[in-house]
Amino acid sequence: GHHVDAHGLSIWIPYRSTEYRDSYETTRFAQDTSWDEFLQAANLI
Protein backbone atom coordinates (compact mmCIF):
# COMPACT_ATOMS: atom_id res chain seq x y z
CA GLY A 1 0.00 0.00 0.00
CA HIS A 2 0.87 3.63 -0.35
CA HIS A 3 0.99 5.81 2.74
CA VAL A 4 1.57 9.53 2.39
CA ASP A 5 4.60 10.75 4.36
CA ALA A 6 5.61 7.22 5.41
CA HIS A 7 9.39 7.01 5.39
CA GLY A 8 10.35 3.98 7.43
CA LEU A 9 9.57 0.62 8.85
CA SER A 10 8.02 -0.34 12.14
CA ILE A 11 8.30 -3.81 13.62
CA TRP A 12 6.15 -4.88 16.54
CA ILE A 13 7.63 -6.94 19.36
CA PRO A 14 5.04 -8.48 21.67
CA TYR A 15 5.14 -7.08 25.20
CA ARG A 16 3.88 -10.37 26.61
CA SER A 17 4.04 -13.84 25.13
CA THR A 18 0.23 -13.99 25.39
CA GLU A 19 0.03 -11.22 22.77
CA TYR A 20 1.79 -13.40 20.19
CA ARG A 21 -0.44 -15.25 17.72
CA ASP A 22 0.69 -18.51 16.11
CA SER A 23 -0.91 -17.40 12.85
CA TYR A 24 1.82 -14.74 12.61
CA GLU A 25 4.26 -17.51 11.63
CA THR A 26 2.48 -17.91 8.29
CA THR A 27 2.90 -14.26 7.27
CA ARG A 28 5.24 -13.59 4.40
CA PHE A 29 7.38 -11.28 6.55
CA ALA A 30 7.92 -13.99 9.16
CA GLN A 31 8.69 -16.59 6.50
CA ASP A 32 11.07 -14.34 4.54
CA THR A 33 12.99 -12.95 7.53
CA SER A 34 12.73 -15.64 10.24
CA TRP A 35 11.55 -12.88 12.59
CA ASP A 36 9.41 -15.33 14.56
CA GLU A 37 12.44 -17.56 15.11
CA PHE A 38 14.34 -14.52 16.40
CA LEU A 39 11.55 -13.74 18.86
CA GLN A 40 11.63 -17.34 20.08
CA ALA A 41 15.44 -17.44 20.34
CA ALA A 42 15.48 -14.13 22.23
CA ASN A 43 12.88 -15.62 24.60
CA LEU A 44 10.46 -12.81 23.73
CA ILE A 45 7.57 -15.16 23.00
PDB file of N, H, CA, C and O in Angstrom:
ATOM      1  N   GLY A   1       0.798  -1.175   0.000  1.00  0.00           N
ATOM      2  CA  GLY A   1       0.000   0.000   0.000  1.00  0.00           C
ATOM      3  C   GLY A   1       0.850   1.251   0.000  1.00  0.00           C
ATOM      4  O   GLY A   1       2.050   1.214   0.276  1.00  0.00           O
ATOM      5  N   HIS A   2       0.220   2.331  -0.307  1.00  0.00           N
ATOM      6  H   HIS A   2      -0.754   2.362  -0.531  1.00  0.00           H
ATOM      7  CA  HIS A   2       0.874   3.633  -0.353  1.00  0.00           C
ATOM      8  C   HIS A   2       0.394   4.463   0.829  1.00  0.00           C
ATOM      9  O   HIS A   2      -0.808   4.630   1.036  1.00  0.00           O
ATOM     10  N   HIS A   3       1.328   4.974   1.591  1.00  0.00           N
ATOM     11  H   HIS A   3       2.305   4.838   1.422  1.00  0.00           H
ATOM     12  CA  HIS A   3       0.988   5.806   2.743  1.00  0.00           C
ATOM     13  C   HIS A   3       1.734   7.129   2.619  1.00  0.00           C
ATOM     14  O   HIS A   3       2.965   7.163   2.602  1.00  0.00           O
ATOM     15  N   VAL A   4       0.988   8.199   2.534  1.00  0.00           N
ATOM     16  H   VAL A   4      -0.012   8.172   2.548  1.00  0.00           H
ATOM     17  CA  VAL A   4       1.566   9.529   2.393  1.00  0.00           C
ATOM     18  C   VAL A   4       2.455   9.830   3.601  1.00  0.00           C
ATOM     19  O   VAL A   4       2.071   9.590   4.746  1.00  0.00           O
ATOM     20  N   ASP A   5       3.630  10.351   3.329  1.00  0.00           N
ATOM     21  H   ASP A   5       3.942  10.546   2.399  1.00  0.00           H
ATOM     22  CA  ASP A   5       4.597  10.748   4.359  1.00  0.00           C
ATOM     23  C   ASP A   5       5.144   9.590   5.192  1.00  0.00           C
ATOM     24  O   ASP A   5       5.702   9.820   6.265  1.00  0.00           O
ATOM     25  N   ALA A   6       4.997   8.368   4.726  1.00  0.00           N
ATOM     26  H   ALA A   6       4.544   8.181   3.854  1.00  0.00           H
ATOM     27  CA  ALA A   6       5.609   7.225   5.410  1.00  0.00           C
ATOM     28  C   ALA A   6       7.036   7.074   4.891  1.00  0.00           C
ATOM     29  O   ALA A   6       7.259   6.993   3.683  1.00  0.00           O
ATOM     30  N   HIS A   7       7.989   7.035   5.801  1.00  0.00           N
ATOM     31  H   HIS A   7       7.808   7.101   6.782  1.00  0.00           H
ATOM     32  CA  HIS A   7       9.392   7.014   5.394  1.00  0.00           C
ATOM     33  C   HIS A   7      10.208   5.961   6.142  1.00  0.00           C
ATOM     34  O   HIS A   7      11.428   6.095   6.237  1.00  0.00           O
ATOM     35  N   GLY A   8       9.586   4.949   6.661  1.00  0.00           N
ATOM     36  H   GLY A   8       8.595   4.840   6.584  1.00  0.00           H
ATOM     37  CA  GLY A   8      10.354   3.976   7.428  1.00  0.00           C
ATOM     38  C   GLY A   8       9.604   2.688   7.636  1.00  0.00           C
ATOM     39  O   GLY A   8       8.605   2.399   6.976  1.00  0.00           O
ATOM     40  N   LEU A   9      10.106   1.942   8.552  1.00  0.00           N
ATOM     41  H   LEU A   9      10.917   2.177   9.087  1.00  0.00           H
ATOM     42  CA  LEU A   9       9.571   0.624   8.851  1.00  0.00           C
ATOM     43  C   LEU A   9       9.372   0.511  10.347  1.00  0.00           C
ATOM     44  O   LEU A   9      10.201   0.977  11.129  1.00  0.00           O
ATOM     45  N   SER A  10       8.290  -0.097  10.738  1.00  0.00           N
ATOM     46  H   SER A  10       7.617  -0.475  10.103  1.00  0.00           H
ATOM     47  CA  SER A  10       8.019  -0.335  12.145  1.00  0.00           C
ATOM     48  C   SER A  10       7.796  -1.827  12.341  1.00  0.00           C
ATOM     49  O   SER A  10       7.036  -2.451  11.601  1.00  0.00           O
ATOM     50  N   ILE A  11       8.454  -2.389  13.332  1.00  0.00           N
ATOM     51  H   ILE A  11       9.071  -1.882  13.933  1.00  0.00           H
ATOM     52  CA  ILE A  11       8.296  -3.812  13.625  1.00  0.00           C
ATOM     53  C   ILE A  11       7.813  -3.947  15.058  1.00  0.00           C
ATOM     54  O   ILE A  11       8.403  -3.388  15.982  1.00  0.00           O
ATOM     55  N   TRP A  12       6.747  -4.685  15.228  1.00  0.00           N
ATOM     56  H   TRP A  12       6.268  -5.139  14.477  1.00  0.00           H
ATOM     57  CA  TRP A  12       6.147  -4.875  16.539  1.00  0.00           C
ATOM     58  C   TRP A  12       6.789  -6.049  17.253  1.00  0.00           C
ATOM     59  O   TRP A  12       6.952  -7.121  16.670  1.00  0.00           O
ATOM     60  N   ILE A  13       7.153  -5.853  18.507  1.00  0.00           N
ATOM     61  H   ILE A  13       7.021  -4.982  18.980  1.00  0.00           H
ATOM     62  CA  ILE A  13       7.632  -6.935  19.363  1.00  0.00           C
ATOM     63  C   ILE A  13       6.599  -7.092  20.473  1.00  0.00           C
ATOM     64  O   ILE A  13       6.288  -6.126  21.169  1.00  0.00           O
ATOM     65  N   PRO A  14       6.068  -8.291  20.642  1.00  0.00           N
ATOM     66  CA  PRO A  14       5.037  -8.482  21.666  1.00  0.00           C
ATOM     67  C   PRO A  14       5.570  -8.162  23.063  1.00  0.00           C
ATOM     68  O   PRO A  14       6.673  -8.567  23.427  1.00  0.00           O
ATOM     69  N   TYR A  15       4.774  -7.434  23.832  1.00  0.00           N
ATOM     70  H   TYR A  15       3.878  -7.104  23.536  1.00  0.00           H
ATOM     71  CA  TYR A  15       5.143  -7.079  25.201  1.00  0.00           C
ATOM     72  C   TYR A  15       5.068  -8.300  26.111  1.00  0.00           C
ATOM     73  O   TYR A  15       5.889  -8.482  27.010  1.00  0.00           O
ATOM     74  N   ARG A  16       4.064  -9.128  25.854  1.00  0.00           N
ATOM     75  H   ARG A  16       3.397  -8.981  25.124  1.00  0.00           H
ATOM     76  CA  ARG A  16       3.876 -10.370  26.610  1.00  0.00           C
ATOM     77  C   ARG A  16       3.734 -11.516  25.626  1.00  0.00           C
ATOM     78  O   ARG A  16       3.247 -11.325  24.511  1.00  0.00           O
ATOM     79  N   SER A  17       4.150 -12.687  26.025  1.00  0.00           N
ATOM     80  H   SER A  17       4.546 -12.842  26.930  1.00  0.00           H
ATOM     81  CA  SER A  17       4.035 -13.843  25.131  1.00  0.00           C
ATOM     82  C   SER A  17       2.581 -14.141  24.794  1.00  0.00           C
ATOM     83  O   SER A  17       2.301 -14.731  23.751  1.00  0.00           O
ATOM     84  N   THR A  18       1.652 -13.743  25.658  1.00  0.00           N
ATOM     85  H   THR A  18       1.880 -13.263  26.505  1.00  0.00           H
ATOM     86  CA  THR A  18       0.231 -13.990  25.391  1.00  0.00           C
ATOM     87  C   THR A  18      -0.293 -13.127  24.247  1.00  0.00           C
ATOM     88  O   THR A  18      -1.360 -13.409  23.700  1.00  0.00           O
ATOM     89  N   GLU A  19       0.446 -12.078  23.879  1.00  0.00           N
ATOM     90  H   GLU A  19       1.313 -11.849  24.323  1.00  0.00           H
ATOM     91  CA  GLU A  19       0.032 -11.222  22.767  1.00  0.00           C
ATOM     92  C   GLU A  19       0.432 -11.799  21.416  1.00  0.00           C
ATOM     93  O   GLU A  19      -0.051 -11.350  20.377  1.00  0.00           O
ATOM     94  N   TYR A  20       1.306 -12.785  21.430  1.00  0.00           N
ATOM     95  H   TYR A  20       1.699 -13.150  22.275  1.00  0.00           H
ATOM     96  CA  TYR A  20       1.787 -13.403  20.192  1.00  0.00           C
ATOM     97  C   TYR A  20       0.740 -14.366  19.660  1.00  0.00           C
ATOM     98  O   TYR A  20       0.143 -15.121  20.428  1.00  0.00           O
ATOM     99  N   ARG A  21       0.513 -14.347  18.365  1.00  0.00           N
ATOM    100  H   ARG A  21       0.998 -13.734  17.741  1.00  0.00           H
ATOM    101  CA  ARG A  21      -0.444 -15.246  17.717  1.00  0.00           C
ATOM    102  C   ARG A  21       0.312 -16.211  16.817  1.00  0.00           C
ATOM    103  O   ARG A  21       1.150 -15.791  16.020  1.00  0.00           O
ATOM    104  N   ASP A  22       0.024 -17.497  16.939  1.00  0.00           N
ATOM    105  H   ASP A  22      -0.657 -17.839  17.587  1.00  0.00           H
ATOM    106  CA  ASP A  22       0.691 -18.509  16.115  1.00  0.00           C
ATOM    107  C   ASP A  22       0.489 -18.254  14.627  1.00  0.00           C
ATOM    108  O   ASP A  22       1.349 -18.601  13.817  1.00  0.00           O
ATOM    109  N   SER A  23      -0.633 -17.655  14.262  1.00  0.00           N
ATOM    110  H   SER A  23      -1.332 -17.373  14.920  1.00  0.00           H
ATOM    111  CA  SER A  23      -0.907 -17.395  12.849  1.00  0.00           C
ATOM    112  C   SER A  23       0.106 -16.421  12.250  1.00  0.00           C
ATOM    113  O   SER A  23       0.259 -16.364  11.030  1.00  0.00           O
ATOM    114  N   TYR A  24       0.795 -15.659  13.088  1.00  0.00           N
ATOM    115  H   TYR A  24       0.670 -15.705  14.079  1.00  0.00           H
ATOM    116  CA  TYR A  24       1.824 -14.735  12.608  1.00  0.00           C
ATOM    117  C   TYR A  24       2.918 -15.478  11.844  1.00  0.00           C
ATOM    118  O   TYR A  24       3.504 -14.934  10.908  1.00  0.00           O
ATOM    119  N   GLU A  25       3.195 -16.725  12.246  1.00  0.00           N
ATOM    120  H   GLU A  25       2.719 -17.166  13.007  1.00  0.00           H
ATOM    121  CA  GLU A  25       4.262 -17.508  11.632  1.00  0.00           C
ATOM    122  C   GLU A  25       4.025 -17.775  10.154  1.00  0.00           C
ATOM    123  O   GLU A  25       4.966 -18.094   9.427  1.00  0.00           O
ATOM    124  N   THR A  26       2.790 -17.653   9.699  1.00  0.00           N
ATOM    125  H   THR A  26       2.025 -17.394  10.289  1.00  0.00           H
ATOM    126  CA  THR A  26       2.475 -17.911   8.294  1.00  0.00           C
ATOM    127  C   THR A  26       2.510 -16.642   7.440  1.00  0.00           C
ATOM    128  O   THR A  26       2.269 -16.702   6.235  1.00  0.00           O
ATOM    129  N   THR A  27       2.811 -15.488   8.062  1.00  0.00           N
ATOM    130  H   THR A  27       3.007 -15.439   9.041  1.00  0.00           H
ATOM    131  CA  THR A  27       2.897 -14.261   7.268  1.00  0.00           C
ATOM    132  C   THR A  27       4.147 -14.289   6.405  1.00  0.00           C
ATOM    133  O   THR A  27       5.141 -14.926   6.754  1.00  0.00           O
ATOM    134  N   ARG A  28       4.090 -13.609   5.302  1.00  0.00           N
ATOM    135  H   ARG A  28       3.283 -13.091   5.019  1.00  0.00           H
ATOM    136  CA  ARG A  28       5.239 -13.588   4.396  1.00  0.00           C
ATOM    137  C   ARG A  28       6.468 -12.967   5.066  1.00  0.00           C
ATOM    138  O   ARG A  28       7.590 -13.435   4.870  1.00  0.00           O
ATOM    139  N   PHE A  29       6.252 -11.917   5.854  1.00  0.00           N
ATOM    140  H   PHE A  29       5.341 -11.537   6.013  1.00  0.00           H
ATOM    141  CA  PHE A  29       7.377 -11.283   6.547  1.00  0.00           C
ATOM    142  C   PHE A  29       8.080 -12.276   7.462  1.00  0.00           C
ATOM    143  O   PHE A  29       9.307 -12.367   7.451  1.00  0.00           O
ATOM    144  N   ALA A  30       7.323 -13.013   8.244  1.00  0.00           N
ATOM    145  H   ALA A  30       6.326 -12.940   8.253  1.00  0.00           H
ATOM    146  CA  ALA A  30       7.925 -13.993   9.156  1.00  0.00           C
ATOM    147  C   ALA A  30       8.642 -15.091   8.385  1.00  0.00           C
ATOM    148  O   ALA A  30       9.720 -15.530   8.787  1.00  0.00           O
ATOM    149  N   GLN A  31       8.061 -15.531   7.295  1.00  0.00           N
ATOM    150  H   GLN A  31       7.185 -15.174   6.968  1.00  0.00           H
ATOM    151  CA  GLN A  31       8.686 -16.587   6.498  1.00  0.00           C
ATOM    152  C   GLN A  31       9.951 -16.095   5.802  1.00  0.00           C
ATOM    153  O   GLN A  31      10.940 -16.824   5.733  1.00  0.00           O
ATOM    154  N   ASP A  32       9.930 -14.875   5.289  1.00  0.00           N
ATOM    155  H   ASP A  32       9.127 -14.282   5.345  1.00  0.00           H
ATOM    156  CA  ASP A  32      11.074 -14.345   4.541  1.00  0.00           C
ATOM    157  C   ASP A  32      12.234 -13.911   5.434  1.00  0.00           C
ATOM    158  O   ASP A  32      13.385 -13.928   4.998  1.00  0.00           O
ATOM    159  N   THR A  33      11.948 -13.523   6.678  1.00  0.00           N
ATOM    160  H   THR A  33      11.013 -13.510   7.032  1.00  0.00           H
ATOM    161  CA  THR A  33      12.988 -12.951   7.531  1.00  0.00           C
ATOM    162  C   THR A  33      13.328 -13.792   8.751  1.00  0.00           C
ATOM    163  O   THR A  33      14.307 -13.504   9.438  1.00  0.00           O
ATOM    164  N   SER A  34      12.548 -14.816   9.033  1.00  0.00           N
ATOM    165  H   SER A  34      11.752 -15.049   8.474  1.00  0.00           H
ATOM    166  CA  SER A  34      12.726 -15.640  10.241  1.00  0.00           C
ATOM    167  C   SER A  34      12.557 -14.812  11.517  1.00  0.00           C
ATOM    168  O   SER A  34      13.134 -15.138  12.555  1.00  0.00           O
ATOM    169  N   TRP A  35      11.764 -13.740  11.434  1.00  0.00           N
ATOM    170  H   TRP A  35      11.296 -13.475  10.591  1.00  0.00           H
ATOM    171  CA  TRP A  35      11.553 -12.877  12.587  1.00  0.00           C
ATOM    172  C   TRP A  35      10.939 -13.643  13.750  1.00  0.00           C
ATOM    173  O   TRP A  35      11.303 -13.400  14.901  1.00  0.00           O
ATOM    174  N   ASP A  36      10.022 -14.557  13.480  1.00  0.00           N
ATOM    175  H   ASP A  36       9.726 -14.754  12.545  1.00  0.00           H
ATOM    176  CA  ASP A  36       9.405 -15.328  14.558  1.00  0.00           C
ATOM    177  C   ASP A  36      10.427 -16.221  15.251  1.00  0.00           C
ATOM    178  O   ASP A  36      10.351 -16.418  16.464  1.00  0.00           O
ATOM    179  N   GLU A  37      11.379 -16.764  14.501  1.00  0.00           N
ATOM    180  H   GLU A  37      11.440 -16.604  13.516  1.00  0.00           H
ATOM    181  CA  GLU A  37      12.439 -17.559  15.109  1.00  0.00           C
ATOM    182  C   GLU A  37      13.327 -16.688  15.998  1.00  0.00           C
ATOM    183  O   GLU A  37      13.780 -17.131  17.054  1.00  0.00           O
ATOM    184  N   PHE A  38      13.573 -15.450  15.569  1.00  0.00           N
ATOM    185  H   PHE A  38      13.205 -15.090  14.712  1.00  0.00           H
ATOM    186  CA  PHE A  38      14.341 -14.522  16.400  1.00  0.00           C
ATOM    187  C   PHE A  38      13.620 -14.261  17.716  1.00  0.00           C
ATOM    188  O   PHE A  38      14.234 -14.299  18.782  1.00  0.00           O
ATOM    189  N   LEU A  39      12.314 -13.996  17.644  1.00  0.00           N
ATOM    190  H   LEU A  39      11.815 -13.965  16.778  1.00  0.00           H
ATOM    191  CA  LEU A  39      11.550 -13.740  18.863  1.00  0.00           C
ATOM    192  C   LEU A  39      11.612 -14.932  19.807  1.00  0.00           C
ATOM    193  O   LEU A  39      11.722 -14.762  21.022  1.00  0.00           O
ATOM    194  N   GLN A  40      11.540 -16.138  19.251  1.00  0.00           N
ATOM    195  H   GLN A  40      11.450 -16.276  18.265  1.00  0.00           H
ATOM    196  CA  GLN A  40      11.628 -17.344  20.075  1.00  0.00           C
ATOM    197  C   GLN A  40      13.028 -17.484  20.672  1.00  0.00           C
ATOM    198  O   GLN A  40      13.161 -17.766  21.863  1.00  0.00           O
ATOM    199  N   ALA A  41      14.068 -17.295  19.868  1.00  0.00           N
ATOM    200  H   ALA A  41      13.960 -17.066  18.900  1.00  0.00           H
ATOM    201  CA  ALA A  41      15.445 -17.440  20.344  1.00  0.00           C
ATOM    202  C   ALA A  41      15.789 -16.394  21.406  1.00  0.00           C
ATOM    203  O   ALA A  41      16.547 -16.672  22.335  1.00  0.00           O
ATOM    204  N   ALA A  42      15.234 -15.203  21.266  1.00  0.00           N
ATOM    205  H   ALA A  42      14.618 -14.976  20.512  1.00  0.00           H
ATOM    206  CA  ALA A  42      15.483 -14.132  22.228  1.00  0.00           C
ATOM    207  C   ALA A  42      14.583 -14.267  23.453  1.00  0.00           C
ATOM    208  O   ALA A  42      14.605 -13.419  24.345  1.00  0.00           O
ATOM    209  N   ASN A  43      13.798 -15.330  23.488  1.00  0.00           N
ATOM    210  H   ASN A  43      13.780 -16.019  22.763  1.00  0.00           H
ATOM    211  CA  ASN A  43      12.878 -15.615  24.595  1.00  0.00           C
ATOM    212  C   ASN A  43      11.871 -14.488  24.796  1.00  0.00           C
ATOM    213  O   ASN A  43      11.493 -14.168  25.923  1.00  0.00           O
ATOM    214  N   LEU A  44      11.442 -13.891  23.683  1.00  0.00           N
ATOM    215  H   LEU A  44      11.749 -14.150  22.767  1.00  0.00           H
ATOM    216  CA  LEU A  44      10.460 -12.814  23.735  1.00  0.00           C
ATOM    217  C   LEU A  44       9.038 -13.320  23.566  1.00  0.00           C
ATOM    218  O   LEU A  44       8.078 -12.595  23.826  1.00  0.00           O
ATOM    219  N   ILE A  45       8.907 -14.569  23.129  1.00  0.00           N
ATOM    220  H   ILE A  45       9.687 -15.158  22.917  1.00  0.00           H
ATOM    221  CA  ILE A  45       7.574 -15.158  22.999  1.00  0.00           C
ATOM    222  C   ILE A  45       7.575 -16.527  23.622  1.00  0.00           C
ATOM    223  O   ILE A  45       6.548 -17.206  23.624  1.00  0.00           O
TER     224      ILE A  45
END
